[in-house]
């Protein structure tokens, strides 16, 4: 229950006829080349083609805002942080029209350029995770074997952000990488993981960080580091224990990927009854109801519900939603049980859904759109049936 109004920019096209002769040819739009994903928080170099010796202006926006399906944010002139207040990034094209522009990015971004007010194509540049092991002040890796058959490591996501899937991996004898511990990144993308039952002896270890489709961040692994594990050598798990390449000649058909509308918002109680006291009882009367509209069970593991302001609830672990069944995502705190899942919010600032105007989104783990529900005016009872 948040009483605030969401406003969205509306682009209005205005056509005007001018009593002047049209130019013989229109200025050609500049071209911005596609770019490979950035490796971690790093500098990339954008290249393209424009009119010879022209001044090229860079425009940008973070991916999560520029590609929101229901509220695209326009690209803005890229600030030049070394050029003083109000300065923006420009470059001069050479005599052949080639230009290059360096830019630091810490997540996925969308870029375009302009020359004399003519805008180029837009390109998306993803950021790929390159996680690493943290170090002490004296440059010692926080990758240790503190006791027999145990490994402890502090992993840092790069780009750093919280709630990423993090893994400590060890290289197997056949060269593949095996997860030996996992968890979620916390503040600044840091996660400390401990693996037990690890075979003793020399080995190679690396950090792995999952992706974030909302920010166009791709999963990736870091550089392998050596470590001798204390304790006896045991039989490490075989990543391919079955030598038969086709142990089941009639494997079950794979579950089809979810498509838009398979799971839908069927009711949202966005205005909790009574005053906005911020008590857990009040927060727990604000909720969304999701219903499986198919004839098959759908696993909601890693699905997300979010609002327009990008408050995100994520289904952690396996949650099988049966055909025709519903699950409630409740704003406050409580113990997950049955068809009730708790967001864990608290206090007067814990309310998620606006009373006056709001949109709720449902996304599959890959970031694929599944459903949304919008309301523009308050209703009697403070709910919508979408």
LOTI-913551 format. One line per 2 residues: number of its first residue (from 1); for each residue x, y, z of C-alpha. Coordinates in pm, whole numbers, plus 50000, padded with zeros to 5 digits. Example, Ala and Ser with C-alpha at 12.3 -4.5 7.8 and 13.67 -1.06 7.14 Angstrom:
! residues 2
1) 51230,49550,50780 | 51367,49894,50714 $
This chain:
! residues 386
1) 50000,50000,50000 | 50193,50302,49873 $
3) 49995,50609,49777 | 50202,50756,49498 $
5) 50133,50818,49131 | 50355,50676,48859 $
7) 50405,50905,48564 | 50544,50795,48232 $
9) 50701,51006,47959 | 50486,51021,47647 $
11) 50646,51092,47316 | 50435,51310,47091 $
13) 50526,51341,46726 | 50455,51678,46566 $
15) 50460,51717,46191 | 50502,52065,46046 $
17) 50513,52169,45682 | 50769,52440,45603 $
19) 50751,52672,45303 | 51112,52612,45207 $
21) 51272,52390,44951 | 51368,52045,45080 $
23) 51735,51959,45066 | 51843,51750,44775 $
25) 51950,51462,45002 | 51884,51385,45368 $
27) 52179,51344,45600 | 52277,50980,45638 $
29) 52233,50839,45986 | 52553,50741,46166 $
31) 52612,50371,46233 | 52719,50220,46564 $
33) 52881,49877,46543 | 52770,49579,46751 $
35) 52992,49500,47048 | 53085,49180,47229 $
37) 52995,49152,47601 | 53211,49350,47840 $
39) 53419,49130,48069 | 53327,49235,48421 $
41) 53330,49599,48525 | 53554,49728,48250 $
43) 53613,49979,47975 | 53480,49900,47630 $
45) 53546,50083,47304 | 53248,50165,47083 $
47) 53317,50209,46713 | 53116,50317,46413 $
49) 53084,50527,46100 | 52961,50883,46052 $
51) 53007,51175,45816 | 53373,51263,45766 $
53) 53514,51494,46036 | 53173,51520,46207 $
55) 53118,51555,46583 | 52971,51236,46726 $
57) 52758,51255,47044 | 52717,50945,47260 $
59) 52379,50850,47416 | 52318,50569,47666 $
61) 52090,50411,47927 | 52124,50113,48157 $
63) 51968,49803,47999 | 51715,49747,48278 $
65) 51558,50088,48211 | 51602,50110,47835 $
67) 51447,49768,47772 | 51163,49758,48025 $
69) 50873,49625,47809 | 50617,49864,47957 $
71) 50817,50175,48037 | 51115,50231,47813 $
73) 51341,50507,47943 | 51484,50723,47664 $
75) 51858,50723,47606 | 52030,51031,47747 $
77) 52346,51218,47650 | 52635,51031,47815 $
79) 52794,51236,48095 | 53164,51309,48056 $
81) 53279,51268,48415 | 53622,51414,48341 $
83) 53493,51718,48158 | 53327,51916,48433 $
85) 52965,51973,48528 | 52722,51931,48239 $
87) 52985,51796,47998 | 52881,51511,47767 $
89) 53081,51258,47568 | 53170,51354,47211 $
91) 53430,51236,46962 | 53545,51358,46624 $
93) 53512,51124,46327 | 53822,51104,46108 $
95) 53846,51190,45740 | 53700,50849,45650 $
97) 53415,50887,45901 | 53548,50632,46149 $
99) 53517,50701,46521 | 53584,50521,46849 $
101) 53454,50605,47197 | 53579,50443,47520 $
103) 53321,50392,47796 | 53316,50219,48136 $
105) 53016,49995,48204 | 52916,49804,48517 $
107) 52607,49625,48379 | 52431,49577,48048 $
109) 52385,49906,47858 | 52213,50037,47546 $
111) 52401,50290,47331 | 52341,50511,47028 $
113) 52517,50810,46872 | 52397,51130,46708 $
115) 52546,51357,46444 | 52373,51689,46378 $
117) 52060,51559,46551 | 52039,51241,46342 $
119) 52032,50930,46563 | 52205,50603,46482 $
121) 52085,50250,46545 | 52079,50131,46906 $
123) 52308,49853,47024 | 52292,49642,47341 $
125) 52616,49562,47519 | 52594,49286,47778 $
127) 52829,49250,48074 | 52971,48905,48144 $
129) 53058,48796,48494 | 53431,48754,48566 $
131) 53424,48670,48938 | 53738,48632,49146 $
133) 53863,48527,49489 | 53902,48813,49736 $
135) 54246,48888,49881 | 54376,48995,50219 $
137) 54567,49322,50260 | 54893,49134,50205 $
139) 54765,48986,49876 | 54687,48637,50004 $
141) 54388,48474,49838 | 54087,48406,50055 $
143) 54091,48052,49920 | 54207,47819,50196 $
145) 54180,47469,50338 | 54134,47543,50710 $
147) 54086,47179,50810 | 54090,46830,50665 $
149) 53888,46792,50344 | 53745,47143,50377 $
151) 53778,47445,50148 | 53665,47798,50234 $
153) 53665,48083,49984 | 53542,48440,49956 $
155) 53408,48505,49606 | 53343,48846,49452 $
157) 53104,48890,49159 | 53233,49121,48885 $
159) 53018,49322,48807 | 52927,49320,49174 $
161) 52566,49296,49281 | 52366,49108,49539 $
163) 52139,48803,49505 | 52346,48635,49233 $
165) 52393,48257,49228 | 52754,48196,49331 $
167) 52950,47871,49311 | 53290,47745,49424 $
169) 53403,47494,49162 | 53684,47238,49146 $
171) 53829,47094,48830 | 53775,46719,48791 $
173) 54030,46477,48649 | 53861,46487,48307 $
175) 53889,46867,48288 | 53526,46950,48366 $
177) 53433,47184,48651 | 53229,47051,48943 $
179) 53033,47263,49192 | 53146,47192,49548 $
181) 52966,47479,49729 | 52703,47738,49638 $
183) 52518,48036,49779 | 52393,48388,49707 $
185) 52603,48702,49681 | 52542,48965,49944 $
187) 52630,49333,49955 | 52875,49436,49682 $
189) 52853,49091,49524 | 53051,48908,49795 $
191) 52983,48550,49908 | 53184,48334,50149 $
193) 53136,47963,50079 | 53259,47651,50257 $
195) 53282,47305,50100 | 53324,46991,50309 $
197) 53408,46636,50207 | 53656,46764,49949 $
199) 53922,46518,49841 | 54266,46610,49978 $
201) 54562,46698,49761 | 54645,46954,49494 $
203) 54361,47093,49287 | 54240,47385,49077 $
205) 53951,47601,49195 | 53754,47887,49045 $
207) 53469,48124,49125 | 53146,48120,48924 $
209) 52871,48383,48923 | 52527,48349,48769 $
211) 52370,48603,48536 | 52097,48863,48581 $
213) 51867,48893,48276 | 51704,49213,48406 $
215) 52040,49389,48380 | 52170,49193,48077 $
217) 52450,49043,48285 | 52570,48704,48164 $
219) 52693,48419,48383 | 53066,48353,48386 $
221) 53361,48196,48566 | 53686,48343,48687 $
223) 54050,48241,48653 | 54145,47905,48807 $
225) 54364,47915,49119 | 54565,47629,49274 $
227) 54512,47502,49628 | 54635,47198,49816 $
229) 54347,47062,50022 | 54439,46930,50367 $
231) 54340,46576,50460 | 54336,46237,50293 $
233) 54269,46179,49927 | 53919,46041,49879 $
235) 53734,45935,49568 | 53610,46260,49415 $
237) 53266,46253,49253 | 53279,46139,48893 $
239) 53110,46406,48678 | 53006,46126,48439 $
241) 52957,45814,48653 | 52761,45629,48383 $
243) 52989,45527,48093 | 52689,45437,47881 $
245) 52626,45741,47658 | 52262,45638,47618 $
247) 52155,45466,47942 | 51787,45522,47866 $
249) 51692,45447,47505 | 51348,45601,47565 $
251) 51412,45914,47772 | 51109,46114,47886 $
253) 51015,46409,47672 | 51155,46735,47809 $
255) 50912,46969,47979 | 50827,47249,47734 $
257) 50955,47594,47823 | 50690,47822,47976 $
259) 50528,48070,47743 | 50345,48398,47808 $
261) 50014,48340,47984 | 50096,47994,48124 $
263) 50097,48149,48472 | 49889,48463,48531 $
265) 49818,48722,48796 | 49458,48646,48893 $
267) 49416,48883,49187 | 49626,49151,49358 $
269) 49533,49298,49696 | 49739,49614,49656 $
271) 49578,49820,49935 | 49602,49649,50273 $
273) 49294,49728,50485 | 49328,49990,50755 $
275) 49604,50243,50818 | 49958,50197,50683 $
277) 50094,50100,51023 | 50385,49897,50886 $
279) 50309,49607,51120 | 50366,49257,50991 $
281) 49993,49191,51013 | 49922,49489,50789 $
283) 50195,49398,50539 | 50062,49043,50519 $
285) 49725,49165,50393 | 49896,49293,50078 $
287) 49958,49011,49828 | 49948,48885,49471 $
289) 49787,48562,49353 | 49944,48363,49067 $
291) 49752,48083,48892 | 49880,47806,48665 $
293) 49654,47819,48360 | 49796,47505,48196 $
295) 49725,47132,48236 | 50078,47055,48358 $
297) 50279,47127,48671 | 50520,47422,48635 $
299) 50834,47461,48846 | 50859,47827,48954 $
301) 51221,47797,49070 | 51398,48134,49012 $
303) 51086,48299,48869 | 51046,48661,48977 $
305) 50761,48897,49061 | 50845,49266,49058 $
307) 50679,49607,49064 | 50740,49915,48851 $
309) 51002,50044,49098 | 51193,49713,49057 $
311) 51130,49562,49400 | 51191,49194,49324 $
313) 51059,48873,49481 | 51233,48553,49363 $
315) 51110,48197,49410 | 51410,48031,49573 $
317) 51440,47654,49539 | 51197,47418,49371 $
319) 50831,47521,49388 | 50597,47308,49177 $
321) 50271,47483,49093 | 50017,47220,48992 $
323) 49780,47252,48697 | 49506,47499,48782 $
325) 49660,47570,49124 | 49745,47911,49273 $
327) 50020,48051,49495 | 50014,48372,49701 $
329) 50319,48601,49730 | 50263,48793,50054 $
331) 50447,49117,50126 | 50542,49072,50493 $
333) 50731,48808,50689 | 50625,48452,50761 $
335) 50715,48087,50716 | 50675,47958,50362 $
337) 50423,47677,50365 | 50172,47529,50122 $
339) 50068,47788,49868 | 50197,48088,50067 $
341) 50531,48253,49998 | 50652,48555,50195 $
343) 50844,48851,50048 | 50997,48934,50389 $
345) 50938,49310,50387 | 50902,49509,50709 $
347) 50815,49855,50843 | 50617,50140,50692 $
349) 50845,50141,50389 | 50783,49773,50331 $
351) 50463,49804,50127 | 50518,49709,49761 $
353) 50210,49792,49559 | 50082,50144,49487 $
355) 49715,50225,49544 | 49675,50472,49259 $
357) 49868,50338,48962 | 50099,50038,48931 $
359) 50208,49744,48719 | 50316,49398,48836 $
361) 50544,49182,48623 | 50604,48805,48615 $
363) 50921,48673,48452 | 51065,48323,48399 $
365) 51430,48262,48506 | 51573,48363,48166 $
367) 51398,48700,48199 | 51128,48587,47955 $
369) 50800,48777,47985 | 50515,48564,48124 $
371) 50246,48806,48244 | 50174,49150,48385 $
373) 49884,49321,48561 | 49820,49697,48559 $
375) 49580,49922,48747 | 49545,50296,48693 $
377) 49290,50404,48952 | 49203,50282,49303 $
379) 48913,50039,49333 | 48668,49972,49613 $
381) 48824,49703,49828 | 49176,49791,49716 $
383) 49225,49497,49480 | 49222,49409,49110 $
385) 49141,49080,48939 | 49372,49156,48647 $
